[in-house]
């Protein structure tokens, strides 16, 4: 199965549903780098098509697989801006917001 997913990773797929299924398959066989690549295509395509239910699922799986690949020592663009991150009161809870 891993070989099939890696072979599929060498081809270009522009259909967001196919990319979503390939991303899930890559995640299931333990290849988060391939999963993130396919799921990024799926998220962009589903957002463009306005398919919000599938977009939410694809974005969740993308985030879950991108987490172990993150470079935690690299500063985010918001941290490089003056002021960086701050807490912004919003009704009854606090949420992070960028300046």
C-alpha positions as CSV (number, residue, x, y, z in Angstrom):
1,X,0.0,0.0,0.0
2,X,2.9,2.4,0.8
3,X,4.3,1.8,-2.7
4,X,0.9,2.6,-4.3
5,X,0.6,5.9,-2.4
6,X,4.2,6.9,-3.2
7,X,3.6,6.1,-6.9
8,X,0.5,8.2,-6.8
9,X,2.5,11.0,-5.2
10,X,4.6,11.3,-8.4
11,X,1.6,12.1,-10.5
12,X,-0.4,15.4,-10.5
13,X,-4.1,15.2,-9.4
14,X,-6.2,18.3,-9.7
15,X,-9.5,16.8,-8.5
16,X,-9.9,17.8,-4.9
17,X,-11.9,14.7,-4.0
18,X,-9.2,12.4,-5.4
19,X,-6.5,14.4,-3.7
20,X,-8.5,14.1,-0.4
21,X,-8.7,10.3,-0.7
22,X,-5.0,10.0,-1.6
23,X,-4.2,12.2,1.4
24,X,-6.2,10.0,3.7
25,X,-4.5,6.9,2.3
26,X,-1.1,8.4,2.8
27,X,-2.0,9.3,6.4
28,X,-3.2,5.8,7.1
29,X,0.0,4.2,5.9
30,X,2.1,6.5,8.0
31,X,3.4,9.0,5.4
32,X,2.5,12.4,6.7
33,X,4.7,14.2,4.2
34,X,2.7,12.8,1.3
35,X,-0.6,13.3,3.2
36,X,0.1,17.0,3.7
37,X,1.0,17.4,0.0
38,X,-2.3,15.8,-1.2
39,X,-4.4,17.4,1.5
40,X,-3.2,20.8,0.6
41,X,-4.4,20.3,-2.9
42,X,-7.7,19.0,-1.6
43,X,-8.2,21.9,0.9
44,X,-7.6,24.5,-1.8
45,X,-9.8,22.8,-4.4
46,X,-12.7,22.2,-1.9
47,X,-12.5,25.8,-0.7
48,X,-12.6,27.0,-4.3
49,X,-15.7,24.8,-5.0
50,X,-17.4,25.9,-1.8
51,X,-17.8,22.3,-0.5
52,X,-17.7,23.2,3.2
53,X,-18.4,19.8,4.7
54,X,-15.6,18.1,2.8
55,X,-13.4,21.1,3.4
56,X,-13.7,20.8,7.2
57,X,-12.7,17.1,7.1
58,X,-9.8,17.8,4.8
59,X,-8.6,20.7,6.8
60,X,-8.7,18.6,10.0
61,X,-6.7,15.7,8.5
62,X,-4.3,18.2,7.0
63,X,-3.6,19.9,10.3
64,X,-3.3,16.6,12.2
65,X,-0.7,15.4,9.7
66,X,1.1,18.7,9.4
67,X,1.7,18.9,13.2
68,X,4.6,16.4,13.4
69,X,6.2,18.0,10.3
70,X,6.2,21.5,11.8
71,X,9.5,23.4,12.5
72,X,8.7,24.6,16.0
73,X,11.8,26.7,16.2
74,X,11.0,28.8,13.2
75,X,9.1,32.0,14.1
76,X,5.7,32.5,12.5
77,X,5.1,35.6,10.4
78,X,2.9,37.0,13.2
79,X,5.7,36.7,15.8
80,X,8.0,38.7,13.6
81,X,5.6,41.6,13.4
82,X,5.7,44.4,15.9
83,X,3.4,43.5,18.8
84,X,3.2,39.9,17.7
85,X,0.5,37.8,19.3
86,X,-1.8,39.2,22.0
87,X,-4.9,38.1,23.7
88,X,-8.0,39.9,22.5
89,X,-11.2,39.9,24.6
90,X,-14.2,38.6,22.7
91,X,-17.5,38.4,24.6
92,X,-17.0,35.9,27.4
93,X,-13.8,34.2,26.3
94,X,-10.2,35.1,25.3
95,X,-8.8,34.2,21.9
96,X,-5.4,34.8,20.3
97,X,-5.4,37.5,17.7
98,X,-2.8,39.1,15.5
99,X,-2.1,42.8,15.6
